Amino acid sequence: MGTQEEEDWRKVEQDCKNREEKIKAEYGVDITKLKMVDKKTQKKIEKINKNLEKALKGFFIAIGIIYFLIILYVRSMYLNLQDRMDVNFIERLKEIYDAKFKIEKELDVDEKGNGLYLVKVDDNRNFEFLVYKDGGQYNDDYSDRSLKYYFEAWNNENKSMFEAQESVDENGIMDYRIIAKVNEISEIDKAVNSYIDLINSAGEYYLNNWLSLISHDGYMQVILSSPTDSIEYNIDFLKRDDVVWHIRNNVELTNFTEEEKEKYARPSIITEVNINGDKKGLATETIIIYIDGEYKIPISIFEFIPGATIKIENGQRVITYKGKTYKEGKKEDLSKNIVLYSYGIDKFNEIFGTNIYYDYNTLQIRINTEDSGGN
C-alpha cells in the first residue's frame, strides 16, 4: 500500500473514531454497537410482551369474574332482603313440599298483600289449604289439612281407635292431629300398623310431619319416632318408652307380664349409674346407650369404678384394673389387651372382671365393687 493510500485509511479511521466520540458525547452510549444486539434484545422484548399480555388478559378475566360474582351476591342479598320484607310463600311452599301451588283466592288481604290466602294444590287432588302472610313471614296448614284429607278418606277396620282433634288459631290456620287411644301395651302394635296403612293409602303425598300420636294412661307419644326406621323398631321404641314412663311416674302397668316388663323397661339413654348404692351422674362421654337390644357400656365408665385408673395416651384411653392394663383401639385384640370403646354388659364383665348389671325395676345400671353378685 502506498503512502497516499495509508494516509487515506488513517483519515477514514480517524473520522470513524471522531464519529463514535461524537455519538457517545451526545447519547452517552455507542448506539452503533447496540444495533449488534438488536435482534436478540428484540426477541426477548417480544417474549416479555407476550407473557405480559397473557398476564394482563388473565388479570382482567379474573377481575371480570369477581365483578360478576359480586353482582350475583348483591342480587342474592337484595332478593333475600326483599323476601324477608315480602315473602313469596308460593315459591317457599314449592321448595318445602315439592309440589305445585297457586293462589285460589285472597280471603282477607290488605293493601300490602298481608293476610289470609286460599291456596290450591295444582294437581289432580283438588285440595285446598290456607296461608297467612305477614310481611316476610307466613304460616300455612298444608300438612294439617293434608292429614285431614287422607284420614277422612281412609278406610280401615281399626280407624275407630283413632280420634281426630281439630282447631284453628286467630288467623284461621288449622291444627289437626289424630290420636290412637290404647288401653294396654299390646295395642301399640295395632295402632302403628294401622297408621302405616294410612301412610300407604296416601302414597307419594304422605308428609312425615303429620301429627299422629298414641295415648296410654295420659301419656302421649308420636307414633313414628322416625319414619325411616323399621316398623319393628318403632313398635319396640314406643313400648319401651311407654313402660319407662309408667315406672318413673308410679303409674300401674295393667295386663302386662313380668317378662314383658323386663323386656321393655329399658330407657334409650342412661345418664347416671348406681355404684354400691350411690348415684353418680354421667358426662357425655360416659352415657350408656341402649342399642340392638342391650346396653353398651363405654370403657370410660372406669373413672367411676374404685381401684381403676384411666388416662389418655395419644388420644386413646389406657385403663389399669385388677393388675391388668388395657388400651383402647379400633380393632379388638384381647391377647394384647387391646379393647374397643364399648361393650354390652355381659361382654364387659367377661373381659374386665367387673360386676355390672341392669336393674329393670329401678331403671338403673348398677356397678357392684363388693363382689356380691347381681341380677
C-alpha positions as CSV (number, residue, x, y, z in Angstrom):
1,M,0.0,0.0,0.0
2,G,1.4,3.4,-1.0
3,T,1.9,6.4,1.3
4,Q,-1.2,8.2,-0.1
5,E,-3.4,5.2,0.5
6,E,-2.1,4.8,4.1
7,E,-2.9,8.4,4.8
8,D,-6.4,7.9,3.3
9,W,-7.1,4.9,5.6
10,R,-5.8,6.8,8.6
11,K,-8.1,9.6,7.7
12,V,-11.1,7.2,7.4
13,E,-10.3,5.6,10.8
14,Q,-9.9,8.9,12.4
15,D,-13.2,10.1,11.0
16,C,-14.9,6.9,12.4
17,K,-13.3,7.4,15.8
18,N,-14.4,11.1,15.8
19,R,-17.9,10.0,14.9
20,E,-18.1,7.4,17.7
21,E,-16.8,10.0,20.2
22,K,-19.4,12.5,19.0
23,I,-22.2,9.8,19.4
24,K,-21.0,8.9,22.9
25,A,-20.9,12.5,23.8
26,E,-24.4,13.1,22.5
27,Y,-26.2,9.8,23.7
28,G,-24.0,8.6,26.5
29,V,-23.6,5.2,24.7
30,D,-22.3,4.0,21.4
31,I,-25.6,3.2,19.7
32,T,-23.8,1.8,16.7
33,K,-22.8,-1.2,18.9
34,L,-26.3,-1.5,20.2
35,K,-27.5,-2.4,16.8
36,M,-25.4,-5.6,17.0
37,V,-27.6,-7.0,19.8
38,D,-30.9,-5.5,18.5
39,K,-32.1,-8.9,17.2
40,K,-31.6,-10.8,20.4
41,T,-32.9,-8.0,22.5
42,Q,-35.9,-7.6,20.2
43,K,-36.8,-11.3,20.6
44,K,-36.5,-11.1,24.4
45,I,-38.7,-8.0,24.4
46,E,-41.3,-9.7,22.2
47,K,-41.3,-12.7,24.5
48,I,-41.7,-10.5,27.6
49,N,-44.5,-8.5,25.8
50,K,-46.4,-11.8,25.0
51,N,-46.1,-13.0,28.6
52,L,-47.2,-9.6,29.9
53,E,-50.1,-9.6,27.5
54,K,-51.2,-13.1,28.8
55,A,-50.9,-12.0,32.4
56,L,-52.9,-8.8,31.7
57,K,-55.6,-10.9,30.0
58,G,-55.8,-13.3,32.9
59,F,-55.9,-10.4,35.3
60,F,-58.8,-8.7,33.5
61,I,-60.6,-12.0,33.2
62,A,-60.2,-12.6,37.0
63,I,-61.5,-9.0,37.6
64,G,-64.5,-9.7,35.4
65,I,-65.3,-13.0,37.2
66,I,-65.0,-11.3,40.6
67,Y,-67.2,-8.4,39.4
68,F,-69.8,-11.0,38.1
69,L,-69.8,-12.8,41.5
70,I,-70.2,-9.6,43.4
71,I,-73.2,-8.7,41.2
72,L,-74.7,-12.2,41.9
73,Y,-74.0,-11.8,45.6
74,V,-75.6,-8.3,45.8
75,R,-78.6,-9.6,43.8
76,S,-79.0,-12.6,46.1
77,M,-78.8,-10.3,49.1
78,Y,-81.3,-8.0,47.6
79,L,-83.7,-10.9,46.8
80,N,-83.3,-12.3,50.3
81,L,-83.9,-8.9,51.8
82,Q,-86.9,-8.5,49.6
83,D,-88.2,-11.9,50.5
84,R,-87.8,-11.1,54.2
85,M,-89.8,-8.0,53.7
86,D,-92.4,-9.5,51.4
87,V,-92.1,-13.3,51.3
88,N,-93.1,-15.3,48.2
89,F,-94.8,-18.1,50.0
90,I,-95.8,-19.9,46.8
91,E,-92.1,-20.4,46.0
92,R,-91.3,-21.4,49.5
93,L,-94.1,-24.0,49.6
94,K,-92.9,-25.5,46.3
95,E,-89.4,-25.9,47.8
96,I,-90.6,-27.4,51.0
97,Y,-93.3,-29.8,49.7
98,D,-92.0,-30.4,46.2
99,A,-95.4,-29.7,44.7
100,K,-97.1,-27.0,42.6
101,F,-99.4,-24.5,44.2
102,K,-101.4,-21.5,43.1
103,I,-103.4,-18.8,44.9
104,E,-107.0,-19.6,44.6
105,K,-108.4,-16.6,46.4
106,E,-107.5,-13.6,48.6
107,L,-109.7,-14.1,51.7
108,D,-108.7,-11.2,53.9
109,V,-105.7,-9.3,52.4
110,D,-104.7,-5.7,53.0
111,E,-103.1,-3.2,50.5
112,K,-99.6,-4.5,51.4
113,G,-100.5,-8.1,50.4
114,N,-100.6,-9.3,54.0
115,G,-103.4,-11.5,55.3
116,L,-105.2,-14.8,54.6
117,Y,-105.0,-16.6,51.3
118,L,-106.8,-19.7,50.0
119,V,-104.2,-21.8,48.1
120,K,-104.9,-24.7,45.9
121,V,-102.6,-27.7,45.2
122,D,-102.1,-27.6,41.4
123,D,-102.6,-31.3,40.7
124,N,-105.4,-33.8,40.4
125,R,-106.3,-33.9,44.1
126,N,-108.3,-30.7,44.0
127,F,-107.0,-30.0,47.5
128,E,-107.1,-26.5,49.2
129,F,-105.5,-25.1,52.3
130,L,-104.8,-21.7,53.9
131,V,-101.7,-19.4,54.2
132,Y,-101.5,-16.4,56.5
133,K,-98.8,-13.9,55.3
134,D,-97.3,-11.2,57.4
135,G,-94.5,-9.3,55.6
136,G,-91.5,-11.7,55.4
137,Q,-93.3,-14.4,57.5
138,Y,-96.0,-16.8,56.7
139,N,-97.8,-19.8,58.3
140,D,-99.7,-22.5,56.4
141,D,-101.8,-25.5,57.3
142,Y,-101.0,-27.6,54.2
143,S,-99.7,-30.5,56.3
144,D,-102.6,-30.4,58.7
145,R,-105.3,-30.3,56.0
146,S,-103.4,-33.0,54.1
147,L,-103.6,-35.3,57.1
148,K,-107.3,-34.5,57.5
149,Y,-107.9,-35.0,53.8
150,Y,-106.4,-38.5,53.8
151,F,-107.7,-39.6,57.3
152,E,-111.3,-38.8,56.4
153,A,-110.9,-40.8,53.1
154,W,-109.2,-43.7,54.8
155,N,-111.0,-47.0,55.2
156,N,-109.6,-49.3,57.8
157,E,-111.2,-51.6,60.4
158,N,-109.1,-50.1,63.2
159,K,-110.0,-46.5,62.3
160,S,-112.2,-46.2,65.3
161,M,-109.3,-46.4,67.7
162,F,-108.1,-43.0,66.3
163,E,-109.6,-39.8,67.5
164,A,-109.2,-36.6,65.3
165,Q,-108.6,-33.3,67.1
166,E,-109.1,-30.1,65.1
167,S,-108.7,-26.4,66.0
168,V,-107.8,-23.1,64.3
169,D,-105.8,-20.2,65.5
170,E,-106.7,-16.5,65.5
171,N,-105.7,-16.3,61.8
172,G,-107.7,-19.3,60.7
173,I,-104.8,-21.6,60.3
174,M,-105.8,-25.2,61.2
175,D,-104.1,-27.5,63.7
176,Y,-105.1,-31.2,63.0
177,R,-103.9,-34.3,64.7
178,I,-105.0,-37.9,65.1
179,I,-104.6,-39.8,68.4
180,A,-104.7,-43.6,68.8
181,K,-106.2,-44.4,72.2
182,V,-104.7,-47.7,73.6
183,N,-105.7,-49.4,76.9
184,E,-102.7,-51.7,77.1
185,I,-99.2,-52.1,75.7
186,S,-100.1,-54.8,73.3
187,E,-102.4,-52.5,71.3
188,I,-99.5,-50.4,70.3
189,D,-98.8,-52.9,67.5
190,K,-102.3,-52.4,66.1
191,A,-102.0,-48.6,66.3
192,V,-98.7,-48.5,64.5
193,N,-99.6,-51.0,61.8
194,S,-102.9,-49.1,61.2
195,Y,-101.1,-45.8,60.8
196,I,-98.7,-47.4,58.4
197,D,-101.8,-48.4,56.3
198,L,-102.9,-44.7,56.4
199,I,-99.5,-43.7,55.1
200,N,-99.6,-46.3,52.3
201,S,-103.1,-45.0,51.3
202,A,-101.7,-41.5,50.8
203,G,-98.8,-42.9,48.8
204,E,-96.4,-40.2,47.5
205,Y,-98.5,-37.5,49.2
206,Y,-97.6,-38.7,52.7
207,L,-95.9,-36.0,54.8
208,N,-93.6,-37.0,57.6
209,N,-94.7,-34.0,59.7
210,W,-98.2,-35.3,60.1
211,L,-99.0,-35.2,63.8
212,S,-100.1,-38.7,64.8
213,L,-100.0,-39.8,68.4
214,I,-100.5,-42.7,70.7
215,S,-102.2,-42.1,74.1
216,H,-101.9,-44.6,77.0
217,D,-103.0,-43.6,80.5
218,G,-102.5,-39.9,79.7
219,Y,-99.0,-40.4,78.2
220,M,-98.7,-39.1,74.6
221,Q,-96.1,-40.3,72.1
222,V,-95.5,-39.6,68.4
223,I,-96.4,-42.8,66.6
224,L,-93.3,-42.9,64.4
225,S,-90.2,-41.9,66.3
226,S,-88.5,-41.9,62.9
227,P,-90.4,-42.6,59.6
228,T,-87.2,-44.1,58.1
229,D,-86.9,-46.7,60.8
230,S,-88.5,-50.2,60.5
231,I,-92.0,-50.8,61.9
232,E,-90.5,-53.3,64.4
233,Y,-88.0,-50.7,65.7
234,N,-90.8,-48.1,66.1
235,I,-93.0,-50.5,68.0
236,D,-90.2,-51.6,70.3
237,F,-89.3,-47.9,70.9
238,L,-92.9,-47.0,71.7
239,K,-93.4,-49.9,74.1
240,R,-90.1,-49.2,75.9
241,D,-90.9,-45.5,76.2
242,D,-94.4,-46.3,77.5
243,V,-93.2,-48.8,80.2
244,V,-90.4,-46.4,81.3
245,W,-92.9,-43.6,81.7
246,H,-95.2,-45.8,83.8
247,I,-92.4,-46.8,86.1
248,R,-91.0,-43.4,86.5
249,N,-94.4,-41.9,87.2
250,N,-95.5,-44.7,89.5
251,V,-98.5,-45.5,87.2
252,E,-99.6,-49.1,87.5
253,L,-99.0,-51.3,84.5
254,T,-102.1,-53.4,83.8
255,N,-102.4,-56.5,81.6
256,F,-98.7,-56.8,81.4
257,T,-96.5,-59.8,82.3
258,E,-93.3,-59.6,84.3
259,E,-91.4,-60.9,81.3
260,E,-92.8,-58.1,79.2
261,K,-91.8,-55.6,81.9
262,E,-88.2,-56.9,82.0
263,K,-88.1,-56.7,78.2
264,Y,-89.4,-53.2,77.7
265,A,-88.4,-51.4,80.9
266,R,-85.3,-50.1,79.0
267,P,-84.7,-46.3,78.7
268,S,-82.9,-45.4,75.5
269,I,-80.2,-43.4,77.3
270,I,-79.0,-43.8,80.9
271,T,-77.3,-40.7,82.3
272,E,-76.4,-42.0,85.8
273,V,-75.1,-45.2,87.4
274,N,-75.5,-46.6,90.9
275,I,-72.2,-47.6,92.5
276,N,-72.6,-49.6,95.7
277,G,-75.8,-47.7,96.3
278,D,-74.6,-44.3,95.4
279,K,-75.8,-42.5,92.3
280,K,-73.3,-40.9,90.0
281,G,-74.2,-38.6,87.1
282,L,-72.6,-39.4,83.8
283,A,-70.9,-36.9,81.4
284,T,-71.5,-37.0,77.6
285,E,-68.5,-39.4,77.0
286,T,-69.7,-41.9,79.6
287,I,-73.5,-42.1,79.0
288,I,-74.9,-45.6,78.4
289,I,-77.0,-46.2,75.3
290,Y,-79.5,-49.0,74.5
291,I,-78.5,-50.4,71.1
292,D,-79.7,-53.6,69.4
293,G,-81.4,-55.0,72.5
294,E,-78.6,-54.3,75.0
295,Y,-76.9,-51.6,76.9
296,K,-73.5,-50.5,75.6
297,I,-71.1,-49.7,78.5
298,P,-68.3,-47.3,77.4
299,I,-64.8,-48.1,78.9
300,S,-64.7,-44.5,80.1
301,I,-67.0,-45.8,82.9
302,F,-63.9,-46.9,84.7
303,E,-63.5,-43.4,86.0
304,F,-66.3,-44.3,88.4
305,I,-65.0,-47.7,89.4
306,P,-62.9,-47.8,92.6
307,G,-59.5,-49.3,92.2
308,A,-59.3,-48.5,88.5
309,T,-57.1,-45.8,86.8
310,I,-57.8,-44.3,83.4
311,K,-55.6,-41.9,81.4
312,I,-55.3,-40.7,77.8
313,E,-52.2,-41.6,75.7
314,N,-52.1,-40.4,72.1
315,G,-55.8,-39.8,72.1
316,Q,-56.7,-43.3,73.3
317,R,-57.7,-44.5,76.8
318,V,-55.4,-46.6,78.8
319,I,-57.0,-48.4,81.7
320,T,-55.5,-50.3,84.6
321,Y,-57.8,-52.5,86.7
322,K,-57.1,-55.5,88.9
323,G,-53.5,-55.7,87.9
324,K,-54.1,-55.6,84.1
325,T,-53.6,-52.7,81.7
326,Y,-55.9,-52.3,78.7
327,K,-55.5,-50.0,75.7
328,E,-58.4,-48.7,73.6
329,G,-58.1,-49.5,69.9
330,K,-60.1,-49.5,66.7
331,K,-59.8,-53.3,66.4
332,E,-60.1,-55.7,69.4
333,D,-57.1,-57.9,70.2
334,L,-57.6,-59.4,73.7
335,S,-54.4,-61.3,73.5
336,K,-52.7,-57.9,73.7
337,N,-55.3,-56.4,76.0
338,I,-56.5,-54.0,73.2
339,V,-60.2,-53.3,73.7
340,L,-63.0,-51.4,71.9
341,Y,-64.7,-48.2,73.0
342,S,-67.8,-50.0,74.4
343,Y,-69.3,-53.4,75.1
344,G,-72.6,-55.0,76.1
345,I,-72.9,-55.6,79.8
346,D,-72.1,-59.4,79.7
347,K,-69.1,-58.9,77.4
348,F,-67.8,-56.0,79.5
349,N,-68.0,-58.1,82.7
350,E,-66.3,-61.1,80.9
351,I,-63.4,-59.0,79.7
352,F,-62.7,-56.8,82.7
353,G,-63.9,-59.0,85.6
354,T,-66.4,-56.3,86.7
355,N,-69.8,-56.7,88.3
356,I,-72.2,-54.5,86.3
357,Y,-75.9,-55.3,85.8
358,Y,-79.1,-53.6,84.8
359,D,-82.0,-53.4,87.3
360,Y,-85.2,-53.1,85.3
361,N,-87.3,-52.4,88.4
362,T,-85.4,-49.2,89.2
363,L,-84.2,-48.5,85.6
364,Q,-80.6,-48.3,86.8
365,I,-77.2,-49.6,85.7
366,R,-75.6,-50.9,88.9
367,I,-71.9,-51.3,89.5
368,N,-71.1,-53.5,92.4
369,T,-67.4,-53.4,93.5
370,E,-68.0,-55.6,96.6
371,D,-68.2,-58.9,94.6
372,S,-71.7,-59.7,95.9
373,G,-73.1,-60.7,92.5
374,G,-76.0,-59.2,90.7
375,N,-79.2,-59.9,88.7
